[in-house]
Amino acid sequence: MTPVYVQEVADLDVEVERGGPRARVHVIGELDKLTAPLLKESLTALFAEGRVDVVVDASLLDFCDSSGLWALVEHQRRVAAHAGSLTLVGVHGVLERVLEVTGLKAVFDGVVPA
């Protein structure tokens, strides 16, 4: 896969790699109320392109609040309704803890710890 674009808002970078029908999204920095719309925009664009198999790499994610988590859950629901998948890789820290405590880990097609 080849990086196509990088967007930066506040303390979040979103790097998207496209390869065939799949995409890999690297989230770098802090995913919160202010930055979640950037991730949602990137995921929505991928969906509009017909890319419903998405891997979100959270290995360089420093923080994730409920807004960021909700953006991921919404996209999981969207792609699942179209026989797609959303897998989270490099999950650690706050995101890992929140996924376990809330039981939302089971919502995703895959959650791979760092």
C-alpha positions in Angstrom: 0.0 0.0 0.0 1.2 3.5 -0.7 0.4 6.5 1.5 -2.0 8.8 -0.4 -2.5 11.7 1.9 -1.7 12.9 5.4 -4.0 15.3 7.3 -3.2 17.1 10.5 -5.7 18.7 12.8 -4.8 19.9 16.3 -2.9 17.0 17.8 -4.0 14.2 15.3 -2.4 13.0 12.1 -4.4 10.6 9.9 -2.4 8.8 7.2 -4.3 6.7 4.7 -2.9 3.9 2.6 -5.0 2.4 -0.2 -4.4 -0.9 -1.8 -7.0 -2.6 -3.8 -10.3 -2.8 -2.0 -8.6 -2.3 1.4 -7.2 0.6 3.3 -5.0 1.1 6.3 -5.5 4.2 8.4 -2.7 5.3 10.8 -3.9 7.5 13.6 -1.1 9.4 15.3 -1.6 11.7 18.3 -4.7 12.4 20.3 -8.2 11.3 19.1 -10.7 13.3 21.0 -13.8 15.6 20.6 -11.8 18.1 18.6 -10.0 15.6 16.3 -12.6 12.8 15.9 -14.2 14.7 12.9 -11.0 14.3 11.0 -11.0 10.6 11.5 -14.7 10.4 10.6 -14.0 12.4 7.4 -11.2 10.0 6.4 -13.2 6.9 7.1 -16.3 8.3 5.3 -14.2 9.1 2.2 -12.9 5.5 2.2 -16.4 4.2 2.4 -17.5 6.4 -0.4 -14.7 4.9 -2.5 -16.1 1.4 -1.8 -13.3 0.5 0.6 -15.1 -1.5 3.3 -12.2 -3.5 4.6 -10.3 -1.1 6.8 -7.4 -1.6 9.3 -6.9 1.2 11.8 -3.4 1.3 13.2 -3.5 2.8 16.7 0.1 2.0 17.6 1.0 5.7 17.6 -2.2 6.9 19.2 -1.5 8.7 22.5 -5.0 9.2 23.7 -8.6 8.3 22.8 -11.7 9.6 24.4 -15.4 8.6 23.9 -15.7 10.8 20.8 -12.8 9.0 19.1 -14.2 5.6 20.2 -17.6 6.5 18.9 -16.1 7.4 15.5 -14.6 3.9 15.3 -17.8 2.2 16.4 -19.9 4.1 13.9 -17.6 3.1 11.1 -17.6 -0.5 12.2 -21.4 -0.5 11.9 -21.2 1.2 8.5 -18.8 -1.3 7.0 -20.4 -4.3 8.6 -23.7 -3.4 7.0 -21.9 -3.7 3.6 -20.1 -7.0 4.4 -16.9 -5.2 5.3 -14.6 -5.2 8.3 -12.9 -2.8 10.6 -9.9 -4.2 12.5 -7.9 -2.2 15.1 -4.2 -3.0 15.4 -1.5 -1.7 17.7 -4.1 -1.1 20.4 -2.7 0.0 23.7 -3.1 2.4 26.6 -6.3 4.2 27.1 -7.9 2.8 24.0 -7.2 -0.8 25.1 -8.5 -0.2 28.6 -11.7 1.5 27.4 -12.4 -1.3 24.9 -12.0 -3.9 27.6 -14.0 -2.1 30.3 -16.9 -1.2 28.1 -17.1 -4.5 26.3 -16.7 -2.7 22.9 -13.8 -4.9 22.0 -16.3 -7.5 20.8 -17.9 -4.9 18.4 -14.9 -4.8 16.1 -13.9 -7.5 13.6 -10.5 -7.7 15.3 -8.6 -6.0 18.0 -4.8 -6.6 18.0 -2.8 -5.3 20.9 0.5 -3.5 20.4 
